[in-house]
Amino acid sequence: METRIRSAKGTYRGFLVRSIPQLGGDGTVVRWYGIHIDIEEQHRAQ
């Protein structure tokens, strides 16, 4: 998903967020793995 995240200084930046769960043997979520990719410059260029 794409989202905007506010910094402690109050400025916003656009991010592409990708995540995938690691499932246990019984099919329950054990933990999440994810990455946030800063796409603010791409949005400004458009």
Distance bins in CASP14 RR format, pairs under 12 A and 6 or more apart:
PFRMAT RR
TARGET T0000
AUTHOR 0000-0000-0000
RMODE 2
METHOD distances of the structure
MODEL  1
1 14 0 0 0 0 0 1 0 0 0 0 0
1 15 0 0 0 0 1 0 0 0 0 0 0
1 16 1 0 0 1 0 0 0 0 0 0 0
1 17 1 0 1 0 0 0 0 0 0 0 0
1 18 0 0 0 0 1 0 0 0 0 0 0
1 19 0 0 0 0 1 0 0 0 0 0 0
1 34 0 0 0 0 0 1 0 0 0 0 0
1 36 0 0 0 0 0 1 0 0 0 0 0
1 37 0 0 0 0 0 1 0 0 0 0 0
1 39 0 0 0 0 0 1 0 0 0 0 0
2 13 0 0 0 0 0 1 0 0 0 0 0
2 14 1 0 0 1 0 0 0 0 0 0 0
2 15 1 0 0 1 0 0 0 0 0 0 0
2 16 1 0 1 0 0 0 0 0 0 0 0
2 17 1 0 0 1 0 0 0 0 0 0 0
2 18 0 0 0 0 0 1 0 0 0 0 0
2 36 0 0 0 0 0 1 0 0 0 0 0
2 37 0 0 0 0 1 0 0 0 0 0 0
2 38 0 0 0 0 0 1 0 0 0 0 0
2 39 1 0 0 1 0 0 0 0 0 0 0
2 40 0 0 0 0 0 1 0 0 0 0 0
2 42 0 0 0 0 0 1 0 0 0 0 0
2 43 0 0 0 0 1 0 0 0 0 0 0
3 12 0 0 0 0 1 0 0 0 0 0 0
3 13 0 0 0 0 1 0 0 0 0 0 0
3 14 1 0 0 1 0 0 0 0 0 0 0
3 15 1 0 1 0 0 0 0 0 0 0 0
3 16 0 0 0 0 1 0 0 0 0 0 0
3 17 1 0 1 0 0 0 0 0 0 0 0
3 18 0 0 0 0 0 1 0 0 0 0 0
3 19 0 0 0 0 0 1 0 0 0 0 0
3 36 0 0 0 0 1 0 0 0 0 0 0
3 37 0 0 0 0 0 1 0 0 0 0 0
3 38 0 0 0 0 0 1 0 0 0 0 0
3 39 0 0 0 0 1 0 0 0 0 0 0
3 40 0 0 0 0 0 1 0 0 0 0 0
3 43 0 0 0 0 0 1 0 0 0 0 0
4 10 0 0 0 0 0 1 0 0 0 0 0
4 11 0 0 0 0 0 1 0 0 0 0 0
4 12 1 0 1 0 0 0 0 0 0 0 0
4 13 1 0 0 1 0 0 0 0 0 0 0
4 14 1 0 1 0 0 0 0 0 0 0 0
4 15 1 0 0 1 0 0 0 0 0 0 0
4 16 0 0 0 0 0 1 0 0 0 0 0
4 17 0 0 0 0 0 1 0 0 0 0 0
4 36 0 0 0 0 0 1 0 0 0 0 0
4 38 0 0 0 0 0 1 0 0 0 0 0
4 39 0 0 0 0 0 1 0 0 0 0 0
4 40 0 0 0 0 1 0 0 0 0 0 0
4 43 0 0 0 0 1 0 0 0 0 0 0
5 11 0 0 0 0 1 0 0 0 0 0 0
5 12 1 0 0 1 0 0 0 0 0 0 0
5 13 1 0 0 1 0 0 0 0 0 0 0
5 14 1 0 0 1 0 0 0 0 0 0 0
5 15 1 0 1 0 0 0 0 0 0 0 0
5 16 0 0 0 0 0 1 0 0 0 0 0
5 17 0 0 0 0 1 0 0 0 0 0 0
5 36 1 0 0 1 0 0 0 0 0 0 0
5 37 0 0 0 0 0 1 0 0 0 0 0
5 38 0 0 0 0 1 0 0 0 0 0 0
5 39 0 0 0 0 0 1 0 0 0 0 0
5 40 0 0 0 0 1 0 0 0 0 0 0
6 12 1 0 1 0 0 0 0 0 0 0 0
6 13 0 0 0 0 1 0 0 0 0 0 0
6 14 0 0 0 0 0 1 0 0 0 0 0
6 15 0 0 0 0 0 1 0 0 0 0 0
7 13 1 0 0 1 0 0 0 0 0 0 0
7 14 0 0 0 0 0 1 0 0 0 0 0
7 15 0 0 0 0 0 1 0 0 0 0 0
7 38 0 0 0 0 0 1 0 0 0 0 0
7 40 0 0 0 0 0 1 0 0 0 0 0
11 40 0 0 0 0 1 0 0 0 0 0 0
12 38 0 0 0 0 0 1 0 0 0 0 0
12 40 0 0 0 0 1 0 0 0 0 0 0
12 43 0 0 0 0 0 1 0 0 0 0 0
13 36 0 0 0 0 1 0 0 0 0 0 0
13 37 0 0 0 0 0 1 0 0 0 0 0
13 38 1 0 0 1 0 0 0 0 0 0 0
13 39 0 0 0 0 1 0 0 0 0 0 0
13 40 1 0 1 0 0 0 0 0 0 0 0
13 41 0 0 0 0 1 0 0 0 0 0 0
13 42 0 0 0 0 0 1 0 0 0 0 0
13 43 0 0 0 0 1 0 0 0 0 0 0
13 44 0 0 0 0 0 1 0 0 0 0 0
14 36 0 0 0 0 1 0 0 0 0 0 0
14 37 0 0 0 0 1 0 0 0 0 0 0
14 38 1 0 0 1 0 0 0 0 0 0 0
14 39 1 0 1 0 0 0 0 0 0 0 0
14 40 1 0 1 0 0 0 0 0 0 0 0
14 41 0 0 0 0 1 0 0 0 0 0 0
14 42 0 0 0 0 1 0 0 0 0 0 0
14 43 1 0 0 1 0 0 0 0 0 0 0
14 44 0 0 0 0 1 0 0 0 0 0 0
15 34 0 0 0 0 0 1 0 0 0 0 0
15 35 0 0 0 0 1 0 0 0 0 0 0
15 36 1 0 1 0 0 0 0 0 0 0 0
15 37 1 0 0 1 0 0 0 0 0 0 0
15 38 1 0 1 0 0 0 0 0 0 0 0
15 39 1 0 0 1 0 0 0 0 0 0 0
15 40 1 0 0 1 0 0 0 0 0 0 0
15 41 0 0 0 0 0 1 0 0 0 0 0
15 42 0 0 0 0 0 1 0 0 0 0 0
15 43 0 0 0 0 0 1 0 0 0 0 0
16 34 0 0 0 0 0 1 0 0 0 0 0
16 35 0 0 0 0 1 0 0 0 0 0 0
16 36 1 0 0 1 0 0 0 0 0 0 0
16 37 1 0 1 0 0 0 0 0 0 0 0
16 38 0 0 0 0 1 0 0 0 0 0 0
16 39 1 0 1 0 0 0 0 0 0 0 0
16 40 0 0 0 0 0 1 0 0 0 0 0
16 42 0 0 0 0 1 0 0 0 0 0 0
16 43 0 0 0 0 0 1 0 0 0 0 0
17 32 0 0 0 0 0 1 0 0 0 0 0
17 33 0 0 0 0 0 1 0 0 0 0 0
17 34 1 0 0 1 0 0 0 0 0 0 0
17 35 1 0 0 1 0 0 0 0 0 0 0
17 36 1 0 1 0 0 0 0 0 0 0 0
17 37 1 0 0 1 0 0 0 0 0 0 0
17 38 0 0 0 0 0 1 0 0 0 0 0
17 39 0 0 0 0 0 1 0 0 0 0 0
18 32 0 0 0 0 0 1 0 0 0 0 0
18 33 0 0 0 0 1 0 0 0 0 0 0
18 34 1 0 0 1 0 0 0 0 0 0 0
18 35 1 0 1 0 0 0 0 0 0 0 0
18 36 0 0 0 0 1 0 0 0 0 0 0
18 37 1 0 0 1 0 0 0 0 0 0 0
18 39 0 0 0 0 0 1 0 0 0 0 0
19 29 0 0 0 0 0 1 0 0 0 0 0
19 31 0 0 0 0 0 1 0 0 0 0 0
19 32 1 0 1 0 0 0 0 0 0 0 0
19 33 1 0 0 1 0 0 0 0 0 0 0
19 34 1 0 1 0 0 0 0 0 0 0 0
19 35 1 0 0 1 0 0 0 0 0 0 0
19 36 0 0 0 0 1 0 0 0 0 0 0
19 37 0 0 0 0 0 1 0 0 0 0 0
20 29 0 0 0 0 0 1 0 0 0 0 0
20 30 0 0 0 0 0 1 0 0 0 0 0
20 31 0 0 0 0 0 1 0 0 0 0 0
20 32 1 0 0 1 0 0 0 0 0 0 0
20 33 1 0 1 0 0 0 0 0 0 0 0
20 34 1 0 0 1 0 0 0 0 0 0 0
20 35 0 0 0 0 1 0 0 0 0 0 0
21 27 0 0 0 0 1 0 0 0 0 0 0
21 28 0 0 0 0 1 0 0 0 0 0 0
21 29 1 0 1 0 0 0 0 0 0 0 0
21 30 1 0 0 1 0 0 0 0 0 0 0
21 31 1 0 0 1 0 0 0 0 0 0 0
21 32 1 0 1 0 0 0 0 0 0 0 0
21 33 1 0 0 1 0 0 0 0 0 0 0
21 34 0 0 0 0 1 0 0 0 0 0 0
22 28 0 0 0 0 0 1 0 0 0 0 0
22 29 1 0 0 1 0 0 0 0 0 0 0
22 30 1 0 1 0 0 0 0 0 0 0 0
22 31 1 0 1 0 0 0 0 0 0 0 0
22 32 1 0 0 1 0 0 0 0 0 0 0
22 33 1 0 0 1 0 0 0 0 0 0 0
22 34 0 0 0 0 0 1 0 0 0 0 0
23 29 1 0 0 1 0 0 0 0 0 0 0
23 30 1 0 0 1 0 0 0 0 0 0 0
23 31 0 0 0 0 1 0 0 0 0 0 0
23 32 0 0 0 0 0 1 0 0 0 0 0
23 33 0 0 0 0 0 1 0 0 0 0 0
24 30 1 0 1 0 0 0 0 0 0 0 0
24 31 0 0 0 0 1 0 0 0 0 0 0
38 44 0 0 0 0 0 1 0 0 0 0 0
39 45 0 0 0 0 0 1 0 0 0 0 0
39 46 0 0 0 0 0 1 0 0 0 0 0
40 46 0 0 0 0 0 1 0 0 0 0 0
END
